[in-house]
Amino acid sequence: MVGICLTLVAMTLAGPLPATAAQAAPDRRIACGAGFNGQELSIASARSKSEACATAAKVSDAYGQAVGVGSTVPFTAEADGTTWSCDEIPGGEAPMTRCVSSAEQVFLAS
């Protein structure tokens, strides 16, 4: 009984157990190359670069189609089976477009 109590005390003093890699890894910004109209394409995602950038490219294409038919931000776009809300982030001379889903954010910058 004393051994169990000492173990619990030691665990309590040591603090919480370390988080697993999946829990500890915050969304990170991943550069994906050129998107719609040659803009710099990136995505904030916890997925692998190849998976995340494939999604970012689809969002960029959906954004380009929406702009091509005269849509102006804010608007929603459908890509990869998900609805993305797109808006513009002011940034001086080079505003940035951001499209957000429930889990990720895609960025298009001039």
N, C-alpha and C positions, 0 to 999 in steps of 0.2 A: 504494500500500500504506500509506504514511504517512497519507494522508487517511482511509482506512478505519479505521485504528487510532485516529486522533484523534476520529473520529465516535463510535466505540465508547466511548472514554474519556469523551467529553462526555455520552453517553447514560447511562453508569454514574454519573457525578457528579451528573447531574440527577435521578436517582432513578427509580422506576418510573413507567410511563406512567399518566396519570389513568384512573380506572375509568370505564366507560360509565355512563350514567344508570341503567340497569337494575341494574348491579352495585352502584352506590353507594347506591341508594335502599333504606334499611332499611324493614322493615314499620313502618307508622305507624298510630296509633289513629285511626279514622274514626268520627265521631258519625253515627248512622243514625236518630235520632228515637226513637219509642216502640216497644217490643217487647211481648212477652207480659205481660199484666196491667198495661200502662202503664209497665213498667220502662224505664229508659234503656238503649237498645241501641247498642252500638258494636262495632267489629271491628278487629283488628290485621291488616293486609293490605297487600300491595304492589300490589294491583289498583286499578283506578279506583274512585272512590266509588260510582258506580252499580252496577257489577258486585259489589263487596264488600258493599254494603248489601243488594242483592237476596239474596245468600247469607245474610247475617246474619238477614234477615227469615225465611228458610226454616228456619234453625237455631232461631230464637226460637219459631216455630210448632211445630217438632218437640219442643222443650223443653216448651212448653205442653201438648202432647198427652200427653207422658210424665208430667208432673205431674198432669194431669187423670185419669189412670188409676191414680194412687197411687204412682208411682215417687218415690223420694227419692234425692238425690245421694249418692254418685256413681252415674252410669248412662251408657249410651251412647244416642245418638239418631242416626237416619238422616236426612240432609237433603242435597239437591243432589247425590245420588249418592255421598256421603261419610259415613263413620262419624265422629261427634263424641263425644269423651269429656267429659262434663259433671261438674263438681264445684263446691264452694263455697269461695270465698276469704274467710276471716274478715276482718271489717272493723269491729269494734266494734258499733255499733248497726245498721249497714247492711251486712250481708255481701253479697258480689257473687257471682253465678254466672258461671262461665267454662266454655265449651265449646270444646274444642281438636281440630283436625284435624291432619294432617301439615304443613299449610302456613299455617294461619290460626287465630286465636283470636277467639271471639265472647264479649262481656261483657254481662250483664244486671244493672243496678244499681237499687236502690230509690231 
